[in-house]
Amino acid sequence: MKLKALCLSVSLLALPGVASAQNPLDALKKTAGDAGKGAVEKRVNTKLMDEGRKNQCSFKSGTAELDAGCDAKLKKLAAALIDAKKQLDGAGAKSYKFEVSGHTDSSGDAAKNKKLSEQRAETIVKELVARGVPRNEIIAVGFGSEKPLVKPDDTAAKKAKNRRYELQVRL
């Protein structure tokens, strides 16, 4: 009976999941590292959302063409992304993407709005890449009117709030 127990113990130690469970310090380090990355992700996303709100560029109606006067805002957004990259790299985050999401108001055709919001997000991505953000670290996503800030958007002011782009990082 003791021999069976000894064989069972040895075979359990050979299993990868059980063997790694033998070192609780490694599990603790991984948990602490994940928690640290989560805190950095939250801090970075708060900063990026704030910068995005403060530095909104307008587009010509129905197009993905930027209105004049956005250069200073785009420089600030690029600087915020470059700073975020430094924070993420410093925290040991290896795999992340910055996401520029485009949003529209609820006026018009939903499918066209979704496509337009993606085109506008892509315009912002191109501008940020031109200002030093690595292209392989940033993506454009269009949500159309799926994620409004205000409901219903039945006034010009409410519609204007829903027409926006947002910046965040995805780990």
Contacts in CASP RR format, 6 or more apart in sequence:
PFRMAT RR
TARGET T0000
AUTHOR 0000-0000-0000
METHOD contacts of the structure
MODEL  1
MKLKALCLSVSLLALPGVASAQNPLDALKKTAGDAGKGAVEKRVNTKLMD
EGRKNQCSFKSGTAELDAGCDAKLKKLAAALIDAKKQLDGAGAKSYKFEV
SGHTDSSGDAAKNKKLSEQRAETIVKELVARGVPRNEIIAVGFGSEKPLV
KPDDTAAKKAKNRRYELQVRL
12 18 0 8 1.000
13 19 0 8 1.000
13 22 0 8 1.000
20 26 0 8 1.000
20 27 0 8 1.000
21 27 0 8 1.000
36 91 0 8 1.000
37 91 0 8 1.000
37 92 0 8 1.000
37 93 0 8 1.000
37 171 0 8 1.000
38 171 0 8 1.000
40 87 0 8 1.000
40 88 0 8 1.000
40 91 0 8 1.000
40 93 0 8 1.000
41 88 0 8 1.000
41 93 0 8 1.000
41 169 0 8 1.000
41 171 0 8 1.000
43 87 0 8 1.000
44 84 0 8 1.000
44 87 0 8 1.000
44 88 0 8 1.000
44 169 0 8 1.000
45 168 0 8 1.000
45 169 0 8 1.000
47 80 0 8 1.000
47 83 0 8 1.000
47 84 0 8 1.000
48 80 0 8 1.000
48 81 0 8 1.000
48 84 0 8 1.000
48 98 0 8 1.000
48 167 0 8 1.000
48 168 0 8 1.000
48 169 0 8 1.000
49 166 0 8 1.000
49 167 0 8 1.000
49 168 0 8 1.000
51 76 0 8 1.000
51 77 0 8 1.000
51 80 0 8 1.000
51 167 0 8 1.000
52 77 0 8 1.000
52 80 0 8 1.000
52 165 0 8 1.000
52 166 0 8 1.000
52 167 0 8 1.000
53 164 0 8 1.000
54 76 0 8 1.000
55 73 0 8 1.000
55 74 0 8 1.000
55 76 0 8 1.000
55 77 0 8 1.000
56 73 0 8 1.000
56 164 0 8 1.000
56 165 0 8 1.000
57 66 0 8 1.000
57 67 0 8 1.000
57 69 0 8 1.000
57 70 0 8 1.000
57 73 0 8 1.000
57 74 0 8 1.000
57 124 0 8 1.000
58 66 0 8 1.000
58 67 0 8 1.000
58 70 0 8 1.000
59 65 0 8 1.000
59 66 0 8 1.000
59 67 0 8 1.000
59 120 0 8 1.000
59 123 0 8 1.000
60 66 0 8 1.000
60 67 0 8 1.000
62 116 0 8 1.000
63 116 0 8 1.000
64 116 0 8 1.000
64 119 0 8 1.000
64 120 0 8 1.000
64 122 0 8 1.000
64 123 0 8 1.000
65 123 0 8 1.000
66 123 0 8 1.000
66 127 0 8 1.000
70 127 0 8 1.000
74 124 0 8 1.000
74 127 0 8 1.000
74 128 0 8 1.000
74 131 0 8 1.000
75 131 0 8 1.000
77 124 0 8 1.000
77 128 0 8 1.000
77 167 0 8 1.000
78 127 0 8 1.000
78 128 0 8 1.000
78 131 0 8 1.000
78 132 0 8 1.000
78 133 0 8 1.000
80 167 0 8 1.000
81 98 0 8 1.000
81 128 0 8 1.000
81 133 0 8 1.000
81 138 0 8 1.000
81 167 0 8 1.000
82 132 0 8 1.000
82 133 0 8 1.000
84 98 0 8 1.000
84 169 0 8 1.000
85 98 0 8 1.000
85 133 0 8 1.000
85 134 0 8 1.000
85 137 0 8 1.000
88 96 0 8 1.000
88 169 0 8 1.000
88 171 0 8 1.000
93 171 0 8 1.000
95 171 0 8 1.000
96 137 0 8 1.000
96 169 0 8 1.000
96 170 0 8 1.000
96 171 0 8 1.000
97 137 0 8 1.000
97 138 0 8 1.000
97 139 0 8 1.000
97 169 0 8 1.000
97 170 0 8 1.000
98 133 0 8 1.000
98 137 0 8 1.000
98 138 0 8 1.000
98 139 0 8 1.000
98 167 0 8 1.000
98 168 0 8 1.000
98 169 0 8 1.000
98 170 0 8 1.000
99 138 0 8 1.000
99 139 0 8 1.000
99 140 0 8 1.000
99 141 0 8 1.000
99 167 0 8 1.000
99 168 0 8 1.000
99 169 0 8 1.000
99 170 0 8 1.000
100 121 0 8 1.000
100 122 0 8 1.000
100 124 0 8 1.000
100 125 0 8 1.000
100 128 0 8 1.000
100 138 0 8 1.000
100 139 0 8 1.000
100 140 0 8 1.000
100 141 0 8 1.000
100 165 0 8 1.000
100 166 0 8 1.000
100 167 0 8 1.000
101 117 0 8 1.000
101 121 0 8 1.000
101 140 0 8 1.000
101 141 0 8 1.000
101 142 0 8 1.000
101 143 0 8 1.000
101 147 0 8 1.000
101 165 0 8 1.000
101 166 0 8 1.000
101 168 0 8 1.000
102 117 0 8 1.000
102 118 0 8 1.000
102 120 0 8 1.000
102 121 0 8 1.000
102 124 0 8 1.000
102 140 0 8 1.000
102 141 0 8 1.000
102 142 0 8 1.000
102 143 0 8 1.000
102 144 0 8 1.000
102 164 0 8 1.000
102 165 0 8 1.000
102 166 0 8 1.000
103 117 0 8 1.000
103 142 0 8 1.000
103 143 0 8 1.000
103 144 0 8 1.000
103 145 0 8 1.000
103 146 0 8 1.000
103 147 0 8 1.000
103 148 0 8 1.000
103 149 0 8 1.000
103 162 0 8 1.000
103 163 0 8 1.000
103 164 0 8 1.000
103 165 0 8 1.000
103 166 0 8 1.000
104 113 0 8 1.000
104 114 0 8 1.000
104 116 0 8 1.000
104 117 0 8 1.000
104 144 0 8 1.000
104 145 0 8 1.000
104 162 0 8 1.000
104 163 0 8 1.000
105 113 0 8 1.000
105 145 0 8 1.000
105 148 0 8 1.000
105 153 0 8 1.000
105 158 0 8 1.000
105 159 0 8 1.000
105 160 0 8 1.000
105 162 0 8 1.000
105 163 0 8 1.000
106 113 0 8 1.000
106 145 0 8 1.000
106 148 0 8 1.000
106 152 0 8 1.000
106 153 0 8 1.000
106 159 0 8 1.000
106 162 0 8 1.000
107 113 0 8 1.000
107 159 0 8 1.000
110 144 0 8 1.000
110 145 0 8 1.000
113 144 0 8 1.000
113 145 0 8 1.000
114 142 0 8 1.000
114 143 0 8 1.000
114 144 0 8 1.000
114 146 0 8 1.000
116 144 0 8 1.000
117 142 0 8 1.000
117 143 0 8 1.000
117 144 0 8 1.000
118 140 0 8 1.000
118 141 0 8 1.000
118 142 0 8 1.000
120 142 0 8 1.000
120 165 0 8 1.000
121 140 0 8 1.000
121 141 0 8 1.000
121 142 0 8 1.000
121 165 0 8 1.000
122 140 0 8 1.000
124 140 0 8 1.000
124 165 0 8 1.000
125 135 0 8 1.000
125 138 0 8 1.000
125 139 0 8 1.000
125 140 0 8 1.000
128 138 0 8 1.000
129 135 0 8 1.000
129 138 0 8 1.000
145 153 0 8 1.000
145 162 0 8 1.000
148 162 0 8 1.000
149 161 0 8 1.000
149 162 0 8 1.000
149 164 0 8 1.000
150 158 0 8 1.000
150 161 0 8 1.000
150 162 0 8 1.000
152 158 0 8 1.000
153 159 0 8 1.000
153 161 0 8 1.000
153 162 0 8 1.000
END
